[in-house]
Amino acid sequence: MQQIFQAIKSGEFPNRHRLAADIEVTIKTIQRDLDFMRERLHLPIAFDQEGKGYRFTQPISSFPMVELTEAELVSVFIGQKALAQYKGTPFEAPLRSAFDKLTSNLSGKLTMAWSDLDAVVCHRLLPQKKSPPHLRPGQDEKRQAVRHDL
């Protein structure tokens, strides 16, 4: 829907066929997305006969805020907490980039403070696998090396 939004916002009057080809989906999918954008997101989208494509009937600055359920909001919060655990690792940059993309359209007011969520959600890394207690330190690695060589 972001791609459809941007194409319409460009002022080039994209039609369903062009949108479907550009986004690589079916025309029916484009129509469903356009209907959703009009009916659920209340975007003022109309087909312009003269331009032979879609346009906004009123100025629109940005894609509307995404509505989240409580469970989805908690999931975003857990994702934000998990990100901190990868700080300084090779995973930090791609995870942060993905998280920023996912949350870029989240704006507006929250009725729950992050600190309130922090009080009810606990997120910990699982402990690393340890050697079985009957093995001495280093013995498990030797056992694994022997298995690998077999």
N, C-alpha and C positions, 0 to 999 in steps of 0.2 A: 504494500500500500504506500510505503514511502516513495517508491519509484514512480508510482502513478501520481502521487501528490506533487513530486518534483517536476514531472513531465507537464502536468497541467499548469503548475505555477510558472513554468518557463514562458508561457504565453504562446506556445507554438500550436495550440489546438490539436493535441493528439487524439486520435480516434481509437476505438477498441482494437481494430486490426493492427495498427502500428504499436500500441501498447503491448498487445499479446506477443508480437514478434520481438520487440525490444526486451521484454521481461522473460520471454520463453515460457509462456503459459498459454492456456486456451483462452479463446474469446469469452467463453462462459465464465471462466475464473475472473477475468477482467470485469465482466458485468456484475458478478457477485461482489467483487471488491468495491466497485463504484457504488452499488446499492448500499453496501455496508457503510461506506464513507458518507453517503448522503443521509441515510436513515439513523445510524447509530452514532456517528461522529458529528452529525449535523453540519457537514461541510457544504457550502453553497455551490454545488457542481451542477452545471447545465450543459446540454449539447448546443453548440453554436452552429446554426444552419449555414451561416455565411462562411465561417471558418472551417466548417466540416469536421469539427472535433470538440473536445470538452474544454470548458473554461470555468473559472470561478466567477460567480456573479457579484461577489463582494471581495474587497481586499482581504487576503489571508496571509499572515506573517509566518506562521509555523504550523506544523502538524499538531493536531490536538493532543493533549495529555492522554496517556494511556491509563485506563482504569485498572486497578489491581484488586484482587480479592485479598482477604487477610492472609490466607495461606501463601499466595504469591508474594505478598509484601514480606512475610517472614523468610521466604526463600531468597529474596533479594538481599535481605539483611544477612542471612547465613553466608551467601556468596561473598558479600563484602568482608565479613569476618574471615572467611577462608583465604581470601586474597592476601591478607596480612601475613599468613603463614608461609607464603612463597616469596616474601621480600628478599631480594638479593640472590634469587635463584634464576636459572635460565627461563623458568616458567612465568616469572613476574610480568615481563613486558607483554607477552601475548594474552595472559589472563586479564591484565589491567585494560588492555585494548578492547577485549571482548566485553568485559564488564561495563566499560564506558559506553560502548555502542548500545548495549542492552538497556542502560539506564539513561541515555541521553535525552529521551523524550519524557522522562519522569520529572515532572515539575508540579508545582502547586503545593497545597498544604497537606501535611500529615496530621492525623488526629492522635497518633501515638508517637511519643518521643523515642529516639534510638536507645536512649538509656533505659527506657521501660522495656524495650525488647531485649536489651542486653541482660536485664535481670531475669528474664524467663527462658532465654535460649543459651545453651552451653554448647560450644563447638570446640572439640579437642581433636588433635591428630591421634590416630591409633598408634599404640606403641609399636616400635620396631620388633620384628621377629627375633627372639632370643634363642640361643642354643638350648636344647633340652637340658634339664638340671643335672642329669647323670653324666654329661660330657664336660670335660675340662675346657677352659677358654682356648680357642684355636682348634680344638678337636673337631668341631662341627664343620669348619671350613675345610679341614683336611678330608673329612668324610665326603663332602660335596665334590672336592677335586677328584677324589678316587672314583666317585660315581660318574663324573664327567668323562674321565679317561676310559672307562669301560665301554 
